């Protein structure tokens, strides 16, 4: 029955291989259990409750991918999207985290509706590939910058805006964790990011910088402080449409790009280019975002770390079921997770940012109509501390450059609407500041 439901034999796999693949996927993405609560806690959310919400949202989304779409893809709160939530919306614009959760919820519902009517493909086709790559690279820069700041290697300076931080014990321990991540990544060993986080945390314990928890295993923190706390009315009435669009847009290309890449690796792409279970994966992704907002965490999306389990031999949804199960096993370990300091998760952000920035090599820099908007989008994300503002400048620049070079007719009609919307967001942000 298990074989027939997941088509394990038909896809050239075995239950044992699927279980091993699920464990590998979990090891490579388990860092999100540490990193996501650390980021959202900076926005004023209860860290313990967010740990539980992160685990449950990851398990829920991954189970949907495994049981509904029957593919070896895992889901969790997305890197970049959680940074957008905490640093751009809450800390940058002064929006309450409850309203920010409302933005995530609305974007997830809209995302689901777009998926059900098949509009997602049209949006993807409207955006040039180079600009999609620039978005991923820009978010990578933004995440890496946050990681360097959390690590303490980069600090503020009134004259120069930023400067090198002091090489104190925390920074040195964080750099030791970063070294572990780099070595394991170079050697192709799974779980490098999580190993780096644990290395820094253990060294911090050994040097007395942090104290061990009273208990190693306990019941997970309650969801009460964050469950159903999204302020949907505030998100709708507070001029948050630009943020809603940005969440939808970033999640759209993040998930679609990951799904396509992993589908090729897993042999799920047919000769005509269609992908097995694509619609169901997109639906699961959207439902997971809505569920995550209800539970109390930022946008949930499909993870590129799924490729690690696929490389281990995972070919069916059973891989995802195993990964989801391992997330649930982590629930009693929340005391250990909660003691991880921000300078231990900083190296993880740096490495994730570096991997995302790798997309920059695929951009056609020799074409100025491509290079100008791509560069503006990338560099303004970290410099304005806002993913949405980088997107707004990039879209506006793209349409303007195409228009003044006589290529306006080649633009997709949807891009004119997006550019007008982006220009409005820029003016509103400038007026508000």
BELURGI-V94922 format. One record per pair of residues at least 6 apart in sequence whose ideal C-beta (glycine too) atoms are under 7 Angstrom apart, sorted by the first residue. I is the first residue (numbers start at 0). J is the second residue. D is the distance in whole Angstrom. If there is no record, write none. Layout:
i=I j=J d=D
i=I j=J d=D
This chain:
i=1 j=14 d=7
i=2 j=8 d=5
i=5 j=69 d=6
i=5 j=315 d=4
i=5 j=316 d=5
i=5 j=317 d=5
i=6 j=315 d=6
i=7 j=13 d=7
i=7 j=14 d=6
i=7 j=17 d=6
i=7 j=315 d=5
i=7 j=317 d=6
i=10 j=314 d=4
i=10 j=315 d=6
i=11 j=314 d=6
i=12 j=312 d=6
i=12 j=314 d=4
i=12 j=315 d=6
i=14 j=317 d=7
i=16 j=312 d=4
i=17 j=313 d=6
i=17 j=315 d=6
i=17 j=317 d=4
i=17 j=318 d=5
i=17 j=321 d=7
i=18 j=321 d=5
i=19 j=311 d=6
i=19 j=312 d=7
i=20 j=71 d=6
i=20 j=308 d=4
i=20 j=309 d=7
i=20 j=311 d=4
i=20 j=312 d=5
i=20 j=313 d=3
i=20 j=318 d=4
i=21 j=308 d=6
i=21 j=313 d=7
i=21 j=318 d=4
i=21 j=319 d=7
i=21 j=320 d=7
i=21 j=321 d=3
i=21 j=322 d=4
i=22 j=321 d=6
i=22 j=325 d=7
i=23 j=189 d=5
i=23 j=307 d=5
i=23 j=308 d=5
i=23 j=311 d=4
i=24 j=73 d=5
i=24 j=304 d=6
i=24 j=305 d=6
i=24 j=307 d=6
i=24 j=308 d=3
i=24 j=313 d=7
i=24 j=318 d=7
i=24 j=322 d=5
i=25 j=322 d=5
i=25 j=325 d=4
i=25 j=326 d=7
i=26 j=189 d=5
i=26 j=190 d=4
i=26 j=193 d=6
i=27 j=189 d=5
i=27 j=190 d=6
i=27 j=304 d=4
i=27 j=307 d=4
i=28 j=73 d=6
i=28 j=75 d=6
i=28 j=302 d=5
i=28 j=304 d=4
i=29 j=193 d=5
i=30 j=192 d=4
i=30 j=193 d=5
i=30 j=196 d=6
i=30 j=347 d=5
i=31 j=53 d=6
i=31 j=57 d=7
i=31 j=75 d=5
i=31 j=76 d=6
i=32 j=50 d=7
i=32 j=53 d=6
i=32 j=54 d=6
i=32 j=329 d=6
i=32 j=336 d=6
i=33 j=196 d=5
i=33 j=336 d=6
i=33 j=339 d=5
i=33 j=344 d=5
i=34 j=344 d=5
i=34 j=347 d=5
i=34 j=348 d=7
i=35 j=49 d=7
i=35 j=53 d=5
i=35 j=76 d=5
i=35 j=81 d=5
i=35 j=296 d=7
i=36 j=46 d=5
i=36 j=49 d=4
i=36 j=50 d=5
i=36 j=53 d=6
i=37 j=341 d=5
i=37 j=344 d=5
i=38 j=81 d=5
i=38 j=82 d=6
i=38 j=85 d=5
i=39 j=49 d=5
i=39 j=81 d=6
i=39 j=84 d=7
i=39 j=85 d=6
i=39 j=296 d=7
i=39 j=297 d=7
i=40 j=46 d=4
i=40 j=49 d=7
i=41 j=85 d=5
i=41 j=90 d=7
i=42 j=84 d=7
i=42 j=85 d=4
i=42 j=89 d=4
i=42 j=90 d=7
i=42 j=96 d=5
i=43 j=89 d=7
i=43 j=96 d=5
i=44 j=96 d=5
i=44 j=225 d=6
i=45 j=224 d=4
i=45 j=225 d=6
i=46 j=337 d=6
i=47 j=220 d=3
i=47 j=333 d=7
i=47 j=337 d=6
i=48 j=220 d=5
i=48 j=221 d=7
i=48 j=222 d=6
i=48 j=223 d=7
i=48 j=224 d=4
i=48 j=225 d=5
i=48 j=295 d=6
i=49 j=225 d=6
i=49 j=295 d=6
i=49 j=296 d=6
i=50 j=220 d=6
i=50 j=333 d=5
i=50 j=336 d=5
i=50 j=337 d=6
i=51 j=219 d=5
i=51 j=220 d=5
i=51 j=222 d=6
i=51 j=330 d=7
i=51 j=333 d=7
i=52 j=222 d=6
i=52 j=225 d=6
i=52 j=294 d=4
i=52 j=295 d=4
i=52 j=296 d=4
i=53 j=76 d=6
i=53 j=296 d=5
i=54 j=326 d=5
i=54 j=329 d=6
i=54 j=330 d=6
i=55 j=294 d=5
i=56 j=75 d=7
i=56 j=76 d=6
i=56 j=287 d=7
i=56 j=290 d=6
i=56 j=291 d=4
i=56 j=294 d=5
i=56 j=296 d=5
i=56 j=299 d=5
i=57 j=74 d=7
i=57 j=75 d=4
i=57 j=326 d=5
i=58 j=323 d=5
i=58 j=326 d=4
i=58 j=327 d=5
i=59 j=287 d=6
i=59 j=290 d=5
i=60 j=74 d=3
i=60 j=75 d=7
i=60 j=283 d=7
i=60 j=287 d=3
i=60 j=299 d=5
i=61 j=73 d=5
i=61 j=74 d=5
i=61 j=319 d=5
i=61 j=322 d=5
i=61 j=323 d=4
i=61 j=326 d=7
i=62 j=320 d=7
i=62 j=323 d=4
i=63 j=283 d=4
i=63 j=286 d=6
i=63 j=287 d=6
i=64 j=70 d=6
i=64 j=72 d=5
i=64 j=73 d=7
i=64 j=74 d=6
i=64 j=280 d=6
i=64 j=283 d=5
i=64 j=316 d=7
i=64 j=319 d=5
i=65 j=316 d=4
i=65 j=317 d=7
i=65 j=319 d=3
i=65 j=320 d=4
i=65 j=323 d=6
i=66 j=316 d=6
i=66 j=320 d=7
i=67 j=279 d=5
i=67 j=283 d=5
i=68 j=276 d=4
i=68 j=279 d=4
i=68 j=280 d=4
i=68 j=283 d=5
i=68 j=316 d=7
i=69 j=276 d=6
i=69 j=315 d=6
i=69 j=316 d=4
i=70 j=267 d=7
i=70 j=276 d=5
i=70 j=280 d=6
i=70 j=316 d=6
i=70 j=319 d=7
i=71 j=265 d=6
i=71 j=305 d=6
i=71 j=308 d=6
i=71 j=309 d=6
i=71 j=313 d=4
i=71 j=314 d=6
i=71 j=315 d=6
i=71 j=316 d=7
i=71 j=318 d=4
i=71 j=319 d=6
i=72 j=258 d=7
i=72 j=261 d=6
i=72 j=280 d=6
i=72 j=301 d=5
i=72 j=305 d=5
i=72 j=319 d=6
i=73 j=302 d=5
i=73 j=304 d=7
i=73 j=305 d=5
i=73 j=319 d=6
i=73 j=322 d=5
i=74 j=284 d=7
i=74 j=287 d=5
i=74 j=299 d=5
i=74 j=300 d=6
i=74 j=301 d=5
i=74 j=302 d=6
i=75 j=299 d=6
i=75 j=302 d=6
i=76 j=291 d=6
i=76 j=296 d=5
i=76 j=297 d=5
i=76 j=298 d=7
i=76 j=299 d=5
i=77 j=250 d=7
i=77 j=253 d=6
i=77 j=298 d=5
i=77 j=299 d=7
i=77 j=300 d=4
i=78 j=142 d=6
i=78 j=351 d=5
i=79 j=138 d=4
i=79 j=142 d=6
i=79 j=249 d=7
i=79 j=386 d=7
i=80 j=246 d=7
i=80 j=249 d=6
i=80 j=250 d=6
i=80 j=297 d=5
i=80 j=298 d=4
i=80 j=300 d=7
i=81 j=297 d=4
i=82 j=141 d=6
i=82 j=142 d=6
i=82 j=145 d=6
i=83 j=245 d=7
i=83 j=386 d=4
i=83 j=387 d=7
i=84 j=99 d=5
i=84 j=103 d=7
i=84 j=297 d=4
i=86 j=145 d=6
i=86 j=384 d=6
i=87 j=384 d=6
i=87 j=385 d=4
i=87 j=386 d=6
i=87 j=387 d=6
i=88 j=94 d=5
i=88 j=99 d=5
i=88 j=102 d=7
i=88 j=242 d=6
i=89 j=96 d=5
i=89 j=99 d=5
i=91 j=384 d=5
i=91 j=385 d=6
i=95 j=230 d=7
i=97 j=228 d=5
i=97 j=229 d=6
i=97 j=230 d=4
i=97 j=233 d=7
i=98 j=230 d=5
i=98 j=233 d=4
i=98 j=234 d=5
i=98 j=237 d=6
i=98 j=239 d=7
i=100 j=228 d=6
i=100 j=229 d=4
i=100 j=230 d=7
i=100 j=292 d=5
i=100 j=295 d=7
i=101 j=229 d=4
i=101 j=230 d=4
i=101 j=231 d=4
i=101 j=233 d=6
i=101 j=234 d=3
i=102 j=234 d=5
i=102 j=239 d=5
i=102 j=242 d=5
i=102 j=243 d=5
i=102 j=246 d=6
i=103 j=246 d=6
i=103 j=288 d=7
i=103 j=292 d=4
i=103 j=297 d=6
i=103 j=298 d=5
i=104 j=229 d=5
i=104 j=231 d=6
i=104 j=289 d=6
i=104 j=292 d=4
i=105 j=231 d=6
i=105 j=234 d=6
i=105 j=235 d=7
i=105 j=243 d=5
i=106 j=243 d=5
i=106 j=246 d=4
i=106 j=247 d=5
i=106 j=298 d=7
i=107 j=285 d=6
i=107 j=288 d=3
i=107 j=289 d=4
i=107 j=292 d=6
i=108 j=289 d=6
i=109 j=247 d=6
i=110 j=247 d=6
i=110 j=250 d=7
i=110 j=285 d=4
i=110 j=288 d=6
i=111 j=282 d=7
i=111 j=285 d=4
i=111 j=286 d=6
i=111 j=289 d=7
i=113 j=119 d=5
i=114 j=281 d=5
i=114 j=282 d=5
i=114 j=285 d=5
i=119 j=251 d=7
i=119 j=281 d=6
i=122 j=251 d=6
i=122 j=413 d=7
i=123 j=251 d=7
i=123 j=255 d=6
i=125 j=411 d=4
i=125 j=413 d=4
i=125 j=414 d=6
i=129 j=362 d=5
i=129 j=363 d=6
i=129 j=369 d=5
i=129 j=373 d=6
i=130 j=372 d=6
i=130 j=373 d=6
i=130 j=393 d=6
i=130 j=397 d=6
i=131 j=252 d=5
i=132 j=358 d=4
i=132 j=361 d=5
i=132 j=362 d=5
i=133 j=362 d=6
i=133 j=373 d=4
i=133 j=376 d=5
i=133 j=377 d=5
i=133 j=393 d=7
i=134 j=249 d=7
i=134 j=252 d=6
i=134 j=376 d=6
i=134 j=390 d=7
i=135 j=355 d=5
i=135 j=358 d=4
i=136 j=355 d=7
i=136 j=356 d=5
i=136 j=358 d=5
i=136 j=359 d=4
i=136 j=377 d=5
i=137 j=376 d=5
i=137 j=377 d=4
i=137 j=380 d=4
i=137 j=389 d=5
i=138 j=355 d=6
i=138 j=380 d=6
i=138 j=386 d=6
i=139 j=352 d=4
i=139 j=353 d=7
i=139 j=355 d=3
i=139 j=356 d=4
i=140 j=352 d=7
i=140 j=356 d=6
i=140 j=377 d=6
i=140 j=380 d=6
i=140 j=381 d=5
i=141 j=380 d=4
i=141 j=381 d=5
i=141 j=386 d=6
i=142 j=348 d=5
i=142 j=351 d=6
i=142 j=352 d=4
i=142 j=355 d=7
i=143 j=348 d=7
i=143 j=349 d=5
i=143 j=352 d=3
i=143 j=353 d=6
i=143 j=356 d=7
i=144 j=381 d=4
i=145 j=348 d=6
i=146 j=345 d=5
i=146 j=346 d=7
i=146 j=348 d=3
i=146 j=349 d=4
i=146 j=352 d=6
i=147 j=153 d=4
i=147 j=345 d=7
i=147 j=349 d=6
i=149 j=341 d=5
i=149 j=342 d=6
i=149 j=344 d=6
i=149 j=345 d=4
i=149 j=348 d=7
i=150 j=170 d=6
i=150 j=173 d=4
i=150 j=342 d=5
i=150 j=345 d=3
i=150 j=346 d=6
i=151 j=164 d=5
i=151 j=169 d=6
i=151 j=170 d=5
i=151 j=173 d=7
i=151 j=342 d=6
i=152 j=163 d=7
i=152 j=164 d=5
i=152 j=170 d=6
i=153 j=161 d=5
i=153 j=163 d=7
i=153 j=164 d=6
i=154 j=162 d=6
i=154 j=164 d=4
i=155 j=161 d=6
i=156 j=162 d=4
i=164 j=170 d=6
i=168 j=206 d=6
i=168 j=208 d=7
i=169 j=208 d=7
i=169 j=342 d=5
i=172 j=199 d=5
i=172 j=202 d=5
i=172 j=203 d=6
i=172 j=342 d=7
i=173 j=199 d=6
i=173 j=342 d=4
i=173 j=343 d=7
i=173 j=345 d=5
i=173 j=346 d=6
i=175 j=198 d=6
i=175 j=199 d=6
i=175 j=202 d=6
i=176 j=195 d=4
i=176 j=196 d=6
i=176 j=198 d=5
i=176 j=199 d=3
i=176 j=343 d=6
i=176 j=346 d=5
i=177 j=195 d=6
i=177 j=346 d=4
i=177 j=349 d=6
i=179 j=194 d=5
i=179 j=195 d=4
i=179 j=198 d=5
i=180 j=191 d=5
i=180 j=192 d=6
i=180 j=195 d=4
i=180 j=346 d=6
i=180 j=350 d=5
i=183 j=191 d=3
i=183 j=194 d=6
i=184 j=191 d=5
i=184 j=350 d=7
i=189 j=307 d=5
i=192 j=347 d=5
i=192 j=350 d=6
i=195 j=346 d=5
i=195 j=347 d=6
i=196 j=339 d=6
i=196 j=343 d=5
i=196 j=344 d=6
i=196 j=347 d=6
i=199 j=342 d=7
i=199 j=343 d=4
i=199 j=346 d=7
i=200 j=339 d=5
i=200 j=343 d=5
i=203 j=209 d=5
i=203 j=340 d=6
i=203 j=343 d=7
i=204 j=211 d=6
i=209 j=338 d=6
i=209 j=340 d=6
i=211 j=338 d=7
i=212 j=334 d=4
i=212 j=335 d=6
i=212 j=338 d=5
i=214 j=334 d=5
i=215 j=334 d=6
i=215 j=335 d=6
i=216 j=331 d=5
i=216 j=332 d=6
i=217 j=331 d=7
i=217 j=333 d=7
i=217 j=334 d=6
i=219 j=330 d=4
i=219 j=331 d=7
i=219 j=333 d=5
i=220 j=333 d=6
i=222 j=294 d=6
i=222 j=295 d=6
i=225 j=295 d=3
i=226 j=294 d=6
i=226 j=295 d=6
i=227 j=293 d=6
i=228 j=295 d=6
i=229 j=292 d=5
i=238 j=427 d=7
i=241 j=387 d=6
i=241 j=424 d=4
i=242 j=387 d=6
i=244 j=420 d=7
i=245 j=386 d=6
i=245 j=387 d=4
i=245 j=390 d=6
i=246 j=298 d=6
i=248 j=390 d=7
i=249 j=386 d=6
i=250 j=288 d=7
i=250 j=298 d=5
i=250 j=300 d=5
i=253 j=300 d=5
i=254 j=284 d=5
i=254 j=300 d=5
i=254 j=301 d=5
i=257 j=301 d=5
i=257 j=302 d=7
i=257 j=303 d=5
i=258 j=277 d=7
i=258 j=280 d=6
i=258 j=301 d=6
i=260 j=303 d=7
i=260 j=306 d=7
i=261 j=305 d=5
i=261 j=306 d=5
i=261 j=309 d=6
i=262 j=268 d=5
i=262 j=274 d=5
i=264 j=306 d=6
i=264 j=309 d=5
i=265 j=309 d=5
i=265 j=314 d=6
i=266 j=314 d=7
i=267 j=274 d=6
i=267 j=275 d=4
i=268 j=274 d=5
i=280 j=301 d=7
i=284 j=300 d=6
i=284 j=301 d=6
i=287 j=299 d=4
i=288 j=298 d=5
i=288 j=299 d=5
i=291 j=298 d=7
i=291 j=299 d=4
i=308 j=318 d=5
i=308 j=322 d=7
i=362 j=369 d=7
i=362 j=373 d=5
i=363 j=369 d=5
i=364 j=370 d=5
i=368 j=400 d=5
i=368 j=401 d=6
i=368 j=404 d=6
i=368 j=406 d=7
i=371 j=396 d=6
i=371 j=400 d=5
i=372 j=393 d=5
i=372 j=396 d=4
i=372 j=397 d=4
i=372 j=400 d=6
i=373 j=393 d=7
i=375 j=392 d=5
i=375 j=393 d=5
i=375 j=396 d=5
i=376 j=389 d=5
i=376 j=390 d=6
i=376 j=392 d=6
i=376 j=393 d=3
i=377 j=389 d=7
i=379 j=388 d=6
i=379 j=389 d=4
i=379 j=392 d=5
i=380 j=386 d=5
i=380 j=389 d=3
i=383 j=389 d=7
i=387 j=424 d=7
i=388 j=428 d=6
i=390 j=421 d=7
i=391 j=421 d=4
i=391 j=424 d=5
i=391 j=425 d=5
i=392 j=425 d=7
i=394 j=417 d=5
i=394 j=418 d=5
i=394 j=421 d=4
i=395 j=418 d=5
i=395 j=421 d=5
i=395 j=422 d=5
i=395 j=425 d=7
i=398 j=410 d=6
i=398 j=414 d=6
i=398 j=415 d=7
i=398 j=418 d=4
i=401 j=407 d=6
i=401 j=409 d=7
i=401 j=410 d=6
